[in-house]
């Protein structure tokens, strides 16, 4: 149900852009108004969500640990799985954000003949997740060339590394192949593994199809279907400088690509994709586990005015007697 609904939703987005640009000539709507609305929604939604998380009280130290806590000098302390200082927490966060360390440690569990419970390594999910996120980041950085009159040196270096295999003309970017392969693997894994398929919802499939749609339309524009690249850069520069223009002859495929990207931007702050910001505010990750050497008091444990039973009885004693309710004092 979730898979079919999400697929139909993304195909509907494609048809909306196709009909809006190809049939109704609404290039300004899909090229300027919707992208601006998507960026505003993303910024406001992301900011409000992060501020809301930041205001949530965290009165207790609740880091997730899987290693030896610091104790006696002769006991080996696991610095990254059970951090004791702020520096160790930063190291743990860097390993988590950049290398997905907790996912690398993930194991799969199977019930085999016997019956007996068997545990095994499961690195394919970690590899696909790492490949997807890093390739997505590189692609976003590569696209910065459209927003600068002179392409930054950093972007040129990234493009050189991404296309170092020197395959084809135009040059084949490694990340284009990697991101489609990684997203396809994540989708197939979600479909063929019964336990994962059982817990999958439209909120799991929809962003996968959105990202796959973005990647496919991008690949089509670069390698198979001719588009007006100069016009696209002119449009991008106009959006950045707040002087939007819509050049002629860009091609409907670009507007489909742009519309799906805008949909992803608007959907982002209200979806599971917000783990990008939430990982930094998770108390299970960003706190040091130093409870043995430092006392932590609840800063929100202020005095609360209470209404004791004695006071309650004093206030309603006569009415309680009239109703036949027992009282402690006559």
Secondary structure by P-SEA (a helix, b strand, c coil): caaaaaaaaaaaaaaaaaaaccccccccccccaaaaaaaaaaaaaaaaaaaaaaaccccccccccccccccccccccccccccccaaaaaaaaaaaaacccccccbbbbbbccccbbbbbbbaaaaaaaaaaaaaaaaaaaaacccccccccaaaaaaaaaaaccccccccccaaaaaaaaaaaaaaaaacccaaaaaaccaaaaaaaaaaaaaaaaaaaaccccccaaaaaaaaaaaaaaccccccccccaaaaaaaaaaaaaaaacccccccccccccccccccccccccccccccccccbbbbbcaaaaaaacaaaaaaaccccccc
